[in-house]
Amino acid sequence: MKEIERTDLTVQAERAVLVGVILPGSKSDSHNPLGELDQLARTAGAEIVDYVLQNRDRVDSTYYIGSGKVSEIRDRVLANNATMVIFDNDLSPPQIRELEEATQCKVIDRSELILDIFASRARTHQARLQVELAQLEYTAPRLRGMWKHLERIAGAGGATGAGVVGGIGTRGPGESQIEIDRRLASHRISVLKQRLDEIDHRKIREVRSRGNEFQIALVGYTNAGKSTLMNALTGADALVDDRLFSTLDTQTRRWHLSGGMVALLSDTVGFVRDLPHHLVASFRATLEEAIHADLLLIIVDASSRTAEMELRSVFEVLHDLECDDQPRLILLNKTDVVTDPAEMQIIERQFPDSMRIAAKTGMGLDALRDHVLTEVRRRAIDVTIRTPQGNGKVLAYLDQHAYVLQRRYTETDVELDVRIRPEKLNQLKDRLDGIEVLQS
């Protein structure tokens, strides 16, 4: 097999055979075990030509899948003129090498596929750096097992025979090509981490500077409808596409509730089953909105057969981000697609204390707004403020940043009973003159 086929990991325009090994305790959809892998591969641009499944009690140390199935995969690759085999499991470097030799075809695993999708979706400088770092950290430890050309020795022993790497000017102790590649990868990883640290610190400072705002993060499985909900609630123009990982860049918009109450709503990158931990680590700053959110809105696709598994995957990533104790509300999205009332009841029993919505049609969004408004007001205090009737700046500020419960007028002043967040009250005292706080 040509070396370029192994070193070029892109999935775009490949003819792919999908392979899945179902082990005890598998998280895949029992009705359609390769359904999500199919979506991922098509999202990456591959053409799916065949599927291979095998149930096993344990992993085969050499091929991961059984040796008989390896022969079957080889036959299907030849029959379909396939150029790639994609496993729904994470393979070790020796397993990838053995499978490629046996099938004479490029083989990648689930993590490599997801990394390829992220690479194709990265638009901003930060996202590109994050993806490159995740790819290098995934690939660097696998160099020896994945690429045989890296075993060649550059000038070792001063040999000059036919086919030997090196020659005049390279004789001496020599150094294996794999060590050179590893050193280059290590240096690049250090450079990327340094650059990302600078970006991350700015990002973290930006997020934490919003501490005086009520912050909400939309989190959920990829393609659950987060961007559609973001657009419906804030009028944002977030990309909505029926593809996995349609966007990697976090958007934050103001969500105007009522009574002058405002929340910051952030749409985060979607999660997926067995999301490579290198990606979670690399995108930690991007997920800073979730880490520091006052409320997590967890979006679940109620029409998905694997909704329960998807929610577990979301919880696993949130656990990795140390977000276990944050206030949260589960939103059952796309409930307009679930037409069977009995099925809807079953879904609601699976997800107690959840709320039905349909972001596309607007169903349930008023109830969601009321729920969030209650949470925002719970962080507020009730005070009475007196100010001259002509003090338009103070009145405008209170209309925008507080909930005015009652107004009482005297000959020269107006007294307002308001519900306001403490930090907004402090801003009012610091920035504007002509006010008197009568009670708190």
N, C-alpha and C positions, 0 to 999 in steps of 0.2 A: 504494500500500500504506500502511496506517495506520502511524504512527510507533510506536505501542505494540507492534506485532507485531515490530519490529526491536529495540526496547529491552528487551522482556521476553524474556530468553534461556532461560527455563525450558523443559525438554523434557516435563514432566509432562503427560500426557493429549493430546499432539500425535499427529496422524496423519502418519507420516513415510515418505518415500521415501529409501532408502539408496543412496548413489552411491559407487562406487570407481573410481579410475583406477590401473590396473596398469602401473607403469613398470619398466624394466630394473633388476634388483636389488631388487625389492619384497620386503618381509619378510612379507607376508600369506600365509595358508594357501592353497596352490595348489589344494587340493581344494574349499575353501569360502572364497573371498577376503573375503567380507563377514560371515563367521561371528562374528568378534569384535566388529565394529561392531554387528551385530544384538544380541549380548549386552549391549553397553554401552548401546545405545538402549533396550532393554527394561528394563535396570536403572534407567535414568533415568525410566522410566514412559511411554515412547512406545509407540504402536501401529504396528507395521510394516505398511505396505500394499503396498509394491513395492520392487524392487531394479533398479539400473542399473549395468552394468559396462562399462568400455572399456579395451582395451589400447592404450597409446601409447608411442612412442619418447621423447617429450619433452612437457613441460607446455605447454599453450596459455596464452599470456601474458594473454589477456583473460578466458577462462572456466575455465582449468585443464583442463577436459574439452573435447572437440571441439564445434564449434558445432552440428553435426548432432545430437549427443547432448543438447545443451541443449534443442533443440526436442522431442526425445523425452521428456526429463524434464518439460517443460511439459505435454505431452499426458498423461503418467502422473499428474501432480499433479491435473489437471482430472478425469481418468477416475476417480481414487480419492478425490476430495475431500480431498486431502492438505493439511496446514497447515504442513508443514516439510519441507525437504530437508536431509539430513545427509551430509556428505562424509567419507570415510575418510581424507582427506588434509588437510593444513594449507593453508588458502587465504590469499591476501593480501587486505587490505581492499578494493582495487579489484575483485578477482575476486568477492568476496562481493557487492559493490554491483551489478556487472554481472549476476551470476547472479540476484539478487533481482529486478532489473528485467525480465530475460528470462523468468523463471518466475512472476513475481507471487506469490512465496511466500518465507517466511522461510528463510534458508540459514545453517547453522552448520557448522563444521568439527570434526574429531576432538578438537582441544584444547578447544574450547568445550564439547563434550559431556562430556569427562572432568571439566572444571571444574564443570559443572553437577551431576554425580554426587557429586563431593567436597562440594559445597555442601549437597546433600541429606543426606549422611552425617555431616556435622560435628555433633558432640554437645557437646563441651566448649568452653569459652570460647577456649582456645588454638587448637583445630582451626578454629573459626569465623573467628578472626582470620587464621589462616594461609591459609584458602581465600579470604577476601575480598582479602587482599594479592595472592595469585596471580591472581585474576580482574582486579583493577585493573591489575596490571603487564602482563597480557596485553592488556587492552582499551585502556588509555590511549594507546599509540602508534597505535591503529587508529581513533581517533575520526573523523578527517577522512574516511577512506575508507569507513567503515561507515555513518555516519548523515548523510544529506543535510541534515537540519534544522539541523545544527550549522554549516552554511555561511552561514546568514542573519546579517546584520549588525544589531547592536542600535544603531539611531540613527545609522548612518553617513551623513555628509553632511547630516544634519538633514532627511532626506526624510520626508514625511508622506502620501505617496500611498496609495491603497487597497492593502491587502495588505502594506505595508511594516512591518517590525518596528520598534517604538519609538514616538516621538511626543513630546508635551509632556513636558519633564523629562528626555528622553533624548537631546536634540540635542547635538552636539559631536563630538569626535574619534571617539567610538564604539569599540566593541570587539567583535570577532567572538565569537559564542556558543561557538565551538569553543575559543577561548582561555580563556574563562571556565570551561568544562568541564574543560579540561586543567589549569588552575590548581587547581580544586577536587579533581580526581583526584590531582594531585601532593601537595597538602596532606594528603589522606586517606592516601596511601601513606606519607608521613612519619610521621603519627600512628600508623599501624598498625605500622610498623617499630620505632618507639620502644617501643610497648607489647609487641611480640613480643620485642624485645631484653631487656626486663626479665624476661619469662617464660623466654626462652631461657637467660639467665644462671643463673636458678634451676634450670632443668632440667639444664643442663650440670654445675652444681655437684653436683646430686643424683646424676647418673650417675657422675661422677668420684669422688664420695665412696665409691662401692662398689668402689674399686680393690683392697680387700683381699678381695674375693669373686671367684670364677671366674665370668665373665660370658659368657653364650651368647645370641646373637641369632638368631631364626628369620627368615629372609628368603626371598623367592620371589615368583613370579608370583601375581597375585591369583587367588583361588579354587583354589590348589594344595593347600590343606589345613593351613595353618599353625595356625589356631585349633584345629582338631580335634586336632592333635598336641600343642599347648600343654595342652589339657584332659586328654589321655591321660597326659601325663608328670607333670603337677603337680596334677591335680584342680581346675584353675581353672574358672571359669565364663565363659570367653571366648565371645562370640557366634559361633555357627556357622550360616551361612546360605549356600545355594547361589546366591549372587549375587556379582557383582564388587564389590570394595571394601565388604564388609559392615561393616567397622569402620576408622576412621582413627586411633584412639587406641591408643597402645602400652600393653600390659600387661606387668608384670614379676612373676614368681612364683618362689618357692624350689622347686628341684627336688632332693629328697632322693635321693641315689644309694645308697650303702651305706658301711659302715665310718665313719660320721660325716661323710662327704664331702657337701657341698652346693654346688650351682651356682645362679646366678640366671639364669632363662630369660625372655627378652623376646620378645614377639610384635609384629612391626612391621607397618606398612602395606604392603599388597601392591603390587607393581610391575605395569606393563603396557607393551606395545610403544608406543614413541614417547610416553612419559610427558612431558607438558609440562615444560620445564626450570624454569618459574616455580614449579611444584608441588614439584619436587625441592629448589629453593632455600628455599621457604617452610617445607617440612617437615624441614629439616635438623636442627633441634633434636629433633624427634620421632624422627628416625633416629639420634640420638646413641648409642643402645644398640648399633647396628650399628657405628658408627664406633669405639667403645671396647671392643668385644667381644673376649674372649680366643679365642673360637671362633665362626665363622659356620656355622650349619646351613642349607644352601640347599635348599629344598623344591622338587622338580620333580614335576609331575603326569605319571606314567609312562603314563597312559592317553590323554594328549593327543597328537594327530597333530602338533602344532606344539611339542612339548616342547623340541626343540633351539633353535628360535627364541626361545621363552620364556626359556630359560636365558641366551641371548645378551643379551636385554633386561635381565635381572637383573644380569649382569656389567657392562653399560653404566652402569646406575644406581650400582652399587658403585664403578665407576671414577670417576663424577662425585663420589662421596662420599669419594674417596681411600682406598678400602678394598681396593686390589688385593693388598696383601701380607699380609693377615690370614689366619691358619689357617682352613681351611674344610673342610666335608664335605658332599658332595652326597647328598641323600636322595631316592631314587626312591619317591615316595608313590603310593598307590592301585594298588600292584602286584597286589592281589587282584582288580582289575577286568580285568587283562591275563591272559586264560586260555590264550593260545597260547604254549607254551614257546619256540618259534622266534622269535616276536615279542619275547619278553622278552630273549632272547639278543641280538637286534639292538639293543634299547634299552640293554642293559648295555655293549655295544661302543661305543655312542655316548657313554656316560658312564662312562669307566674310573674306578676308585677310588671308586665310589659304593656306597651301601648300600641294599638293598631294605627298605622298610617298608610297612605299611598302618595308618595312624594310627587308622582307624575300627575295625579288628578287633584291633589290638594286635600284629599280626605284625611281627617284627623289632625291637620296642622294647627287648627285653632285650639284644640285641646292640648296639643304639645306646647303651643305658645303660652297658654294659661299655666301649665305645669312649670315651665321654665320661669315664668314671671313670679310665681309663688316662691321658687328657689332663690331668685334674685332678691325679692323683697324680704325674705327670711334673713338675708345678710344686712338689711337696712335697719335704721333706727327711726323713731318718731320724734320730731322736734317741732317747736313753734318758733318761727322767725318773724321779726318785725323789721320793716324797712319803709322808707318814704314811698308814697304812691308813685312818685315820678322817677324812682330808681329802676329804670327799664332794664339795666344790665343784670341786676339781681333777679328780677322777675323772669327775665328770659332764661337765666341760668337755671333757676328752679324748675321752670317748665321743661327744660331739656334734660336735666339730670336728676330730678326728683319726682315723686308722685304726690301731687297736691291734694290733700284730703279735704281741706276747707279753707275759705278765705273770709276774713272779717275786716271791715273798713272802719277807720276813724276819720276825723277831719283831715288829717295830714298823712297818716300811715296806713299800712295794710299789714295785717297779721296772717300768716299762712301756717296752717298745720300741715307738715310735709313728712313723707317717709323717704329717707335718703340714706345712701351708704356713707359710713363714717368718713372715708377718704374724700368723698365729694363734698361733704360738709367742711372738712378742713381746707380743701381747695377754695371753697367759697369764702371762708374767713380770711385766707391768705391773699386772695387776688382782688377782692371787691370790698369797698368801703360802704358804710351806711347801713349795716345790719346789726341786729341784736338777737341773740339766741335766748329765748325766754325760758325754755325748759328742754330737758333731754331725758 
